Amino acid sequence: GNLEWLDKNKTSFLIMWRRPEEWGKLIYQWVSKNGLTNSVFTLYELTSGDDTENEEFHGLDEAMLLRALQALQQEHKAEIITLDDGRGVKFF
């Protein structure tokens, strides 16, 4: 379940430490634990900000972060938004 083929011919693949849904769950637990629902964050703040320094998702690759946030969006726990200087996310 942690391997994903990147092409139809199955010549290259991605091995994930955690699936996007698992990363999303960790991020949402942090948001909830810190009373940050109804808050907006940039993607940079989530992966590189001082507030997340001790969290497992700190330093997470942006592509995986987006996939995790998309999983949360499907569960209606977050919404990916466009900000003036890039992308962000609002948590519910």
Disulfide bonds with the S-S distance in Angstrom:
none
